[in-house]
Amino acid sequence: MNKLSPVPYGSVFFAPMEGITEESFRKVILKLYPEWDYVATDFLRVPSAGRYPVKHLLQHIGLSHYEIPWVMAKTMYQILTSHTAFTTQMVLDVQDLGIPWIDINLGCPSTQVCKNKGGSFLLQDIPRLTGLIRDIRKTFRGRFTAKTRIGYTDTSNFLDVIRMLNDEGVEMITVHGRTKEMMYREPARWEFIAEAVKVSRVPIIGNGDIWQTSDIDRMLKETGCHGVMVARGALKLPWMAQDYRQGFHHNDDQRRIVKMKEFFREYREELERGNISMRGLLKQSKSVSRNMLDGIENGEPIRRKLLLSQTVPEFYDNLETI
Ligand SMILES: Cc1cc2nc3c(=O)[nH]c(=O)nc-3n(C[C@H](O)[C@H](O)[C@H](O)COP(=O)(O)O)c2cc1C
């Protein structure tokens, strides 16, 4: 396995998002806006028994992305696990496929995931989490990173988690500045990202409430983090990294609508190339469109029209008439 080069200072990440950042979506992002330095798969659950077939592991990164070295090097392969899952076996299987980068999800707040003792649930018991992290580190020769929240119900052990991840050989840590309890409410607590930077020897990637290009520099400056990760803001402005690199800061409604149409033309073509059913195409298009009209004048009725579309042609006709 080729060693990945270090993540440069100031890198901008398109965040993992379940139901959104599948192969076709990532492909369009990398094609239209290559200024995103890194992208991520959403999480793949480690099986609680047995092994996934190779095809399933490959589909998670995307068959068309697999073996394109520059794409693989730009893509975090995220896994979600618990203490009872078959983590070491899956990590070995992923490694055997030559996938160079695994990220462990320590942040998912969903009730179902926490009921199964995965995601943010793991943050509650550092000694047990240490064993899990150690096992993955011992097994995986590629880049191993973690994405965490600042705590489960409170932030009392946050810095201990950061120290432990450092000590156990995790190579980079993304910090979403909210506890599990906060879900997505309240402003993200960037001051905790700054605290993590102070105690961490490995790069900290800041995440939470980056809504416009100017927030990127603000987070880098205010927290001292090494790079930033954008989720919902990147659904609203998928071209945010491009604007950022080009020093462009004014997304008026007119421009957003033109760029949104440009994005969806490419996305539809890409989904169609991927042999998706019409139902799947409609579902994906709706999911991705959900945040793109945020803040646009009269965006709400347009969003409703898009989400109520019954067929793919209806969705795309509605889009073109905006
Ligand atoms: C629809 C959606 C799906 C998400 N799925 C994942 C996921 O699969 N893995 C993960 O680590 N975080 C996931 N997240 C969390 C985001 O990556 C990010 O940490 C969070 O939204 C905060 O960043 P933001 O304020 O820029 O949105 C998801 C968030 C959203 C909105």
The ligand as a Gaussian input file, in Angstrom:
#p B3LYP/6-31G(d) Opt

LIG

0 1
 C      -27.542000      14.352000       6.447000
 C      -26.299000      14.179000       7.276000
 C      -25.669000      12.951000       7.299000
 C      -24.496000      12.777000       8.071000
 N      -23.829000      11.578000       8.011000
 C      -22.629000      11.462000       8.632000
 C      -21.822000      10.277000       8.482000
 O      -22.183000       9.324000       7.771000
 N      -20.638000      10.238000       9.148000
 C      -20.202000      11.276000       9.923000
 O      -19.099000      11.190000      10.494000
 N      -20.917000      12.390000      10.083000
 C      -22.113000      12.513000       9.439000
 N      -22.812000      13.685000       9.565000
 C      -22.261000      14.795000      10.380000
 C      -21.470000      15.773000       9.505000
 O      -20.393000      15.131000       8.856000
 C      -20.933000      16.943000      10.347000
 O      -20.087000      16.458000      11.346000
 C      -22.057000      17.768000      11.019000
 O      -23.143000      17.968000      10.146000
 C      -21.527000      19.146000      11.491000
 O      -21.004000      19.880000      10.423000
 P      -21.834000      21.098000       9.718000
 O      -22.174000      22.073000      10.800000
 O      -20.896000      21.636000       8.679000
 O      -23.096000      20.501000       9.139000
 C      -23.994000      13.858000       8.844000
 C      -24.662000      15.081000       8.828000
 C      -25.795000      15.257000       8.052000
 C      -26.471000      16.612000       8.044000

